[in-house]
Amino acid sequence: MCRRRVINGDGAVNGDTRARVLATIRDLDYVPSAVARGLSRQRTQTLGLMTTDFAEYVFGQAVGGVAAEAQRQGYLLVINNIDTATIDADGPAQLRSLIERGVEGVIVLWPSFPPEDDHALAWVASRIPMVIATSRLDLPGFGTIGIDNRRGAFDATTHLIDHGHRAIATIAGPAHSWAAQARLLGYLDALRAAGIVSDSALIEQIEDWSPGGGETAAGRHLDVNRPFSAVFAQSDLHAIGAIPELRRRGCHVPGDVSIVGLDDMPIAGFLDPPLTSVRQLMWELGSRAGALVLDVVGRPRSE
């Protein structure tokens, strides 16, 4: 009992006793049990994070933001990374496993998830605080935070229009991705706002966000033989793959074709020439998501 009072900083313990207890702790190399302390308080000081793109730079930044905020508030982050190929089957079970591990709140960092998973999310949200980040924002009953993908795409396309381009091709992300859908709408919004009629032949949709996808899309744009002077690549990785393919096919970049990305990854600044890109503040998004869920966790249980 005395040891616990010393560890917890109880001022009622006299100086001699405190010194003897601290000396014993040092001699025994004693480490307090966070699990036992959590049980006594009915708190675990852990936060759960469910993600599908931990290794990808953009989402890795968001994870870093969550981790930094959790650490700042004295919480341990438990990360559960699930393969996108098995998310439909394994996602609900993995969410439940985080609750079973006693996390006090959950952040769902999925780039997209199908509507049929809504019931699993609702099940989690009914038990512990939860914030959904970067995915669908049209989810009544859930705390959500995300990037304005539509506005980012609008700004990127408008930048090209402001530089005199009228025939602007785009490389779009996967059709099932909520972010890709929003970015395509933003591209079309910008054309419409400038009085430019959209041309479906200048839209190439790729089923991933990889440089290889960008390379394939750039080749398809050229094969269609529909003239264009600029490309809005809906991710920097698409742009990184598209630029060498355009050059291999005889297009000078940016002399013949200008290209703008979206993400502003650090590597974009090392391309030749450096890639113009709209920045996504993913670290800040992760930090805000962590702060939002921990704000709820920290409220009195009666609220």
FENRA-V155044 format. One record per residue. N is the residue number from 1. SS is DSSP state (2 for helix, 1 for strand, 0 for the rest). PHI is phi in degrees with one decimal (* if undefined). D_CENTER is the distance of its C-alpha to the mean C-alpha in Angstrom with 2 decimals. Layout:
BEGIN
n->N ss->SS phi->PHI d_center->D_CENTER
n->N ss->SS phi->PHI d_center->D_CENTER
END
This chain:
BEGIN
n->1 ss->0 phi->* d_center->45.08
n->2 ss->2 phi->-62.4 d_center->46.00
n->3 ss->2 phi->-59.7 d_center->43.31
n->4 ss->2 phi->-63.3 d_center->40.61
n->5 ss->2 phi->-64.9 d_center->42.03
n->6 ss->2 phi->-67.2 d_center->41.96
n->7 ss->2 phi->-60.7 d_center->38.35
n->8 ss->0 phi->-82.5 d_center->37.32
n->9 ss->0 phi->76.7 d_center->39.27
n->10 ss->0 phi->-66.9 d_center->42.04
n->11 ss->0 phi->-71.2 d_center->44.52
n->12 ss->0 phi->-77.1 d_center->47.44
n->13 ss->0 phi->-78.8 d_center->47.77
n->14 ss->0 phi->-72.4 d_center->50.55
n->15 ss->2 phi->-60.0 d_center->50.13
n->16 ss->2 phi->-64.1 d_center->52.17
n->17 ss->2 phi->-63.3 d_center->50.42
n->18 ss->2 phi->-59.9 d_center->46.99
n->19 ss->2 phi->-63.8 d_center->48.02
n->20 ss->2 phi->-65.1 d_center->49.39
n->21 ss->2 phi->-64.6 d_center->46.27
n->22 ss->2 phi->-64.0 d_center->43.96
n->23 ss->2 phi->-64.6 d_center->46.31
n->24 ss->2 phi->-65.3 d_center->46.17
n->25 ss->2 phi->-59.5 d_center->42.37
n->26 ss->2 phi->-66.0 d_center->42.39
n->27 ss->2 phi->-63.4 d_center->45.09
n->28 ss->2 phi->-87.1 d_center->43.36
n->29 ss->0 phi->52.4 d_center->39.91
n->30 ss->0 phi->-72.6 d_center->38.74
n->31 ss->0 phi->-120.1 d_center->35.02
n->32 ss->0 phi->-60.8 d_center->34.30
n->33 ss->0 phi->-87.4 d_center->32.61
n->34 ss->2 phi->-66.0 d_center->29.36
n->35 ss->2 phi->-64.2 d_center->29.67
n->36 ss->2 phi->-63.7 d_center->33.18
n->37 ss->2 phi->-63.2 d_center->32.32
n->38 ss->2 phi->-64.1 d_center->29.49
n->39 ss->2 phi->-63.6 d_center->31.94
n->40 ss->2 phi->-66.6 d_center->34.49
n->41 ss->2 phi->-98.1 d_center->32.11
n->42 ss->0 phi->59.5 d_center->30.40
n->43 ss->0 phi->-135.1 d_center->27.09
n->44 ss->0 phi->-112.2 d_center->25.06
n->45 ss->0 phi->55.7 d_center->22.81
n->46 ss->1 phi->-124.6 d_center->19.89
n->47 ss->1 phi->-123.0 d_center->16.43
n->48 ss->1 phi->-98.1 d_center->14.70
n->49 ss->1 phi->-130.9 d_center->11.13
n->50 ss->1 phi->-109.8 d_center->10.75
n->51 ss->1 phi->-143.9 d_center->8.31
n->52 ss->0 phi->-117.9 d_center->9.42
n->53 ss->0 phi->-132.5 d_center->8.00
n->54 ss->0 phi->-57.4 d_center->8.82
n->55 ss->0 phi->-83.4 d_center->11.13
n->56 ss->0 phi->-80.5 d_center->9.33
n->57 ss->2 phi->-54.3 d_center->9.23
n->58 ss->2 phi->-60.6 d_center->6.29
n->59 ss->2 phi->-75.9 d_center->3.92
n->60 ss->2 phi->-60.7 d_center->7.10
n->61 ss->2 phi->-63.2 d_center->7.07
n->62 ss->2 phi->-63.2 d_center->4.62
n->63 ss->2 phi->-60.0 d_center->6.93
n->64 ss->2 phi->-61.1 d_center->9.68
n->65 ss->2 phi->-65.2 d_center->9.44
n->66 ss->2 phi->-62.4 d_center->9.78
n->67 ss->2 phi->-61.4 d_center->12.49
n->68 ss->2 phi->-64.7 d_center->14.25
n->69 ss->2 phi->-68.8 d_center->14.61
n->70 ss->2 phi->-60.9 d_center->15.79
n->71 ss->2 phi->-63.8 d_center->18.25
n->72 ss->2 phi->-59.9 d_center->19.44
n->73 ss->0 phi->-96.8 d_center->20.42
n->74 ss->0 phi->79.0 d_center->22.03
n->75 ss->0 phi->-111.5 d_center->19.76
n->76 ss->1 phi->-92.5 d_center->19.02
n->77 ss->1 phi->-96.5 d_center->15.59
n->78 ss->1 phi->-103.6 d_center->16.08
n->79 ss->1 phi->-104.0 d_center->13.37
n->80 ss->1 phi->-118.0 d_center->14.04
n->81 ss->1 phi->-97.7 d_center->12.59
n->82 ss->0 phi->-121.3 d_center->14.02
n->83 ss->0 phi->-67.7 d_center->15.08
n->84 ss->2 phi->-61.5 d_center->14.21
n->85 ss->2 phi->-70.1 d_center->18.00
n->86 ss->2 phi->-117.4 d_center->18.90
n->87 ss->2 phi->-63.7 d_center->16.28
n->88 ss->2 phi->-61.6 d_center->18.87
n->89 ss->2 phi->-83.9 d_center->21.48
n->90 ss->2 phi->-99.9 d_center->19.77
n->91 ss->2 phi->-53.9 d_center->16.84
n->92 ss->2 phi->-57.9 d_center->19.24
n->93 ss->2 phi->-65.7 d_center->21.19
n->94 ss->2 phi->-69.3 d_center->18.33
n->95 ss->2 phi->-63.2 d_center->17.32
n->96 ss->2 phi->-62.5 d_center->21.01
n->97 ss->2 phi->-65.1 d_center->21.24
n->98 ss->2 phi->-65.5 d_center->18.91
n->99 ss->2 phi->-64.4 d_center->21.33
n->100 ss->2 phi->-62.8 d_center->24.24
n->101 ss->0 phi->-83.4 d_center->23.15
n->102 ss->0 phi->84.8 d_center->23.57
n->103 ss->0 phi->-64.1 d_center->20.18
n->104 ss->0 phi->-91.0 d_center->20.65
n->105 ss->1 phi->-160.2 d_center->17.32
n->106 ss->1 phi->-133.6 d_center->14.24
n->107 ss->1 phi->-113.8 d_center->10.55
n->108 ss->1 phi->-101.3 d_center->9.34
n->109 ss->1 phi->-107.3 d_center->5.71
n->110 ss->0 phi->-107.6 d_center->7.07
n->111 ss->0 phi->-63.9 d_center->6.70
n->112 ss->0 phi->-166.0 d_center->10.29
n->113 ss->0 phi->-148.8 d_center->13.07
n->114 ss->0 phi->-73.8 d_center->16.77
n->115 ss->2 phi->-57.8 d_center->18.82
n->116 ss->2 phi->-67.2 d_center->20.97
n->117 ss->2 phi->-87.2 d_center->18.42
n->118 ss->2 phi->-58.2 d_center->18.82
n->119 ss->2 phi->-65.5 d_center->21.77
n->120 ss->2 phi->-67.4 d_center->20.00
n->121 ss->2 phi->-66.2 d_center->17.41
n->122 ss->2 phi->-63.7 d_center->20.47
n->123 ss->2 phi->-62.7 d_center->22.27
n->124 ss->2 phi->-67.2 d_center->19.74
n->125 ss->2 phi->-63.4 d_center->19.51
n->126 ss->0 phi->-77.4 d_center->23.32
n->127 ss->0 phi->-111.4 d_center->23.53
n->128 ss->0 phi->-142.8 d_center->21.01
n->129 ss->1 phi->-59.7 d_center->18.64
n->130 ss->1 phi->-144.3 d_center->15.25
n->131 ss->1 phi->-126.3 d_center->12.26
n->132 ss->1 phi->-102.2 d_center->10.02
n->133 ss->1 phi->-117.9 d_center->6.62
n->134 ss->0 phi->72.3 d_center->5.35
n->135 ss->0 phi->-104.2 d_center->8.32
n->136 ss->0 phi->-65.0 d_center->11.97
n->137 ss->0 phi->-104.7 d_center->13.26
n->138 ss->0 phi->-94.8 d_center->16.83
n->139 ss->0 phi->-120.0 d_center->17.13
n->140 ss->0 phi->-61.4 d_center->20.23
n->141 ss->0 phi->93.0 d_center->20.62
n->142 ss->0 phi->-117.2 d_center->17.01
n->143 ss->1 phi->-79.1 d_center->15.15
n->144 ss->1 phi->-130.4 d_center->12.14
n->145 ss->1 phi->-149.1 d_center->9.94
n->146 ss->0 phi->-163.5 d_center->8.08
n->147 ss->0 phi->-88.3 d_center->8.73
n->148 ss->0 phi->-81.3 d_center->12.33
n->149 ss->2 phi->-62.1 d_center->12.11
n->150 ss->2 phi->-63.3 d_center->15.81
n->151 ss->2 phi->-67.0 d_center->16.89
n->152 ss->2 phi->-61.0 d_center->15.12
n->153 ss->2 phi->-67.7 d_center->16.98
n->154 ss->2 phi->-59.5 d_center->20.06
n->155 ss->2 phi->-64.8 d_center->20.15
n->156 ss->2 phi->-64.0 d_center->19.83
n->157 ss->2 phi->-68.6 d_center->22.57
n->158 ss->2 phi->-62.0 d_center->24.67
n->159 ss->2 phi->-58.6 d_center->24.69
n->160 ss->2 phi->-67.4 d_center->26.32
n->161 ss->2 phi->-62.6 d_center->28.70
n->162 ss->2 phi->-63.2 d_center->29.70
n->163 ss->0 phi->-94.9 d_center->30.72
n->164 ss->0 phi->93.6 d_center->33.09
n->165 ss->0 phi->-82.2 d_center->31.33
n->166 ss->0 phi->-120.6 d_center->32.22
n->167 ss->0 phi->-97.2 d_center->31.52
n->168 ss->1 phi->-116.0 d_center->27.75
n->169 ss->1 phi->-85.2 d_center->26.21
n->170 ss->1 phi->-137.6 d_center->22.58
n->171 ss->1 phi->-111.3 d_center->20.52
n->172 ss->1 phi->-98.9 d_center->18.28
n->173 ss->0 phi->-79.7 d_center->15.54
n->174 ss->0 phi->-58.7 d_center->16.29
n->175 ss->0 phi->-61.3 d_center->18.34
n->176 ss->0 phi->-80.1 d_center->16.64
n->177 ss->0 phi->-83.7 d_center->13.16
n->178 ss->2 phi->-63.4 d_center->12.78
n->179 ss->2 phi->-64.3 d_center->10.91
n->180 ss->2 phi->-64.4 d_center->13.87
n->181 ss->2 phi->-61.9 d_center->16.33
n->182 ss->2 phi->-66.3 d_center->15.36
n->183 ss->2 phi->-68.5 d_center->15.54
n->184 ss->2 phi->-65.2 d_center->18.85
n->185 ss->2 phi->-63.1 d_center->20.14
n->186 ss->2 phi->-63.9 d_center->19.40
n->187 ss->2 phi->-59.7 d_center->21.33
n->188 ss->2 phi->-66.5 d_center->24.15
n->189 ss->2 phi->-57.7 d_center->24.22
n->190 ss->2 phi->-66.1 d_center->24.86
n->191 ss->2 phi->-61.6 d_center->27.59
n->192 ss->2 phi->-62.6 d_center->29.19
n->193 ss->2 phi->-63.2 d_center->29.20
n->194 ss->0 phi->-93.7 d_center->31.02
n->195 ss->0 phi->75.3 d_center->33.47
n->196 ss->0 phi->-98.8 d_center->32.34
n->197 ss->0 phi->-76.9 d_center->32.82
n->198 ss->0 phi->-70.3 d_center->29.90
n->199 ss->0 phi->-125.5 d_center->30.94
n->200 ss->2 phi->-60.6 d_center->29.35
n->201 ss->2 phi->-69.7 d_center->30.68
n->202 ss->2 phi->-97.6 d_center->28.27
n->203 ss->1 phi->-114.0 d_center->25.17
n->204 ss->1 phi->-117.7 d_center->24.00
n->205 ss->1 phi->-101.2 d_center->21.29
n->206 ss->0 phi->-112.6 d_center->19.94
n->207 ss->0 phi->-88.0 d_center->18.58
n->208 ss->0 phi->-157.4 d_center->15.89
n->209 ss->0 phi->-109.3 d_center->13.87
n->210 ss->0 phi->-89.7 d_center->16.19
n->211 ss->2 phi->-58.2 d_center->18.89
n->212 ss->2 phi->-60.3 d_center->21.42
n->213 ss->2 phi->-64.1 d_center->20.28
n->214 ss->2 phi->-64.2 d_center->20.73
n->215 ss->2 phi->-61.5 d_center->24.08
n->216 ss->2 phi->-61.3 d_center->25.21
n->217 ss->2 phi->-63.9 d_center->24.33
n->218 ss->2 phi->-62.0 d_center->26.18
n->219 ss->2 phi->-62.2 d_center->29.14
n->220 ss->2 phi->-65.5 d_center->29.24
n->221 ss->2 phi->-57.9 d_center->29.27
n->222 ss->2 phi->-70.4 d_center->32.25
n->223 ss->2 phi->-66.3 d_center->33.96
n->224 ss->2 phi->-66.0 d_center->34.03
n->225 ss->0 phi->63.3 d_center->36.05
n->226 ss->0 phi->-100.8 d_center->34.82
n->227 ss->0 phi->-58.2 d_center->34.99
n->228 ss->0 phi->-149.2 d_center->31.92
n->229 ss->0 phi->-113.2 d_center->31.56
n->230 ss->1 phi->-153.0 d_center->27.81
n->231 ss->1 phi->-133.2 d_center->24.52
n->232 ss->1 phi->-96.9 d_center->21.19
n->233 ss->1 phi->-88.4 d_center->18.76
n->234 ss->0 phi->-75.0 d_center->15.60
n->235 ss->0 phi->-151.3 d_center->13.62
n->236 ss->2 phi->-61.3 d_center->15.05
n->237 ss->2 phi->-64.2 d_center->15.50
n->238 ss->2 phi->-61.5 d_center->17.67
n->239 ss->2 phi->-63.3 d_center->19.60
n->240 ss->2 phi->-61.1 d_center->20.20
n->241 ss->2 phi->-80.5 d_center->21.82
n->242 ss->2 phi->-73.2 d_center->23.62
n->243 ss->2 phi->-58.9 d_center->25.42
n->244 ss->2 phi->-64.9 d_center->27.58
n->245 ss->2 phi->-67.6 d_center->28.42
n->246 ss->2 phi->-60.1 d_center->29.61
n->247 ss->2 phi->-68.2 d_center->31.67
n->248 ss->2 phi->-62.3 d_center->33.12
n->249 ss->0 phi->-91.5 d_center->34.26
n->250 ss->0 phi->93.6 d_center->36.08
n->251 ss->0 phi->-95.8 d_center->33.74
n->252 ss->0 phi->-84.8 d_center->33.55
n->253 ss->0 phi->-114.8 d_center->30.15
n->254 ss->0 phi->-102.1 d_center->30.17
n->255 ss->0 phi->-59.4 d_center->33.89
n->256 ss->0 phi->-91.1 d_center->33.91
n->257 ss->0 phi->-134.3 d_center->30.28
n->258 ss->1 phi->-90.3 d_center->27.69
n->259 ss->1 phi->-139.5 d_center->24.01
n->260 ss->1 phi->-127.5 d_center->20.93
n->261 ss->1 phi->-110.5 d_center->17.27
n->262 ss->1 phi->-146.0 d_center->13.92
n->263 ss->1 phi->146.8 d_center->11.23
n->264 ss->0 phi->56.6 d_center->13.97
n->265 ss->0 phi->-67.7 d_center->13.29
n->266 ss->2 phi->-54.0 d_center->16.15
n->267 ss->2 phi->-64.3 d_center->18.04
n->268 ss->2 phi->-59.5 d_center->18.54
n->269 ss->2 phi->-74.0 d_center->21.06
n->270 ss->2 phi->-103.8 d_center->23.10
n->271 ss->0 phi->-73.3 d_center->23.84
n->272 ss->0 phi->-121.0 d_center->27.38
n->273 ss->0 phi->-76.9 d_center->27.32
n->274 ss->0 phi->-56.0 d_center->24.02
n->275 ss->0 phi->-80.6 d_center->21.52
n->276 ss->1 phi->-74.8 d_center->21.10
n->277 ss->1 phi->-150.5 d_center->17.48
n->278 ss->1 phi->-86.3 d_center->15.59
n->279 ss->1 phi->-82.0 d_center->13.15
n->280 ss->0 phi->-105.0 d_center->9.60
n->281 ss->0 phi->-88.9 d_center->9.42
n->282 ss->2 phi->-73.0 d_center->5.97
n->283 ss->2 phi->-61.1 d_center->8.20
n->284 ss->2 phi->-63.9 d_center->9.94
n->285 ss->2 phi->-60.8 d_center->7.37
n->286 ss->2 phi->-61.6 d_center->6.84
n->287 ss->2 phi->-62.4 d_center->10.58
n->288 ss->2 phi->-65.6 d_center->11.43
n->289 ss->2 phi->-61.8 d_center->9.93
n->290 ss->2 phi->-61.5 d_center->12.00
n->291 ss->2 phi->-65.3 d_center->14.87
n->292 ss->2 phi->-63.6 d_center->15.00
n->293 ss->2 phi->-71.0 d_center->15.38
n->294 ss->2 phi->-71.7 d_center->17.70
n->295 ss->2 phi->-62.8 d_center->19.71
n->296 ss->2 phi->-70.3 d_center->20.59
n->297 ss->2 phi->-58.6 d_center->21.26
n->298 ss->0 phi->-78.7 d_center->23.60
n->299 ss->0 phi->-73.7 d_center->25.68
n->300 ss->0 phi->-55.7 d_center->29.07
n->301 ss->0 phi->-61.0 d_center->29.11
n->302 ss->0 phi->-77.4 d_center->31.54
n->303 ss->0 phi->-72.2 d_center->29.14
END
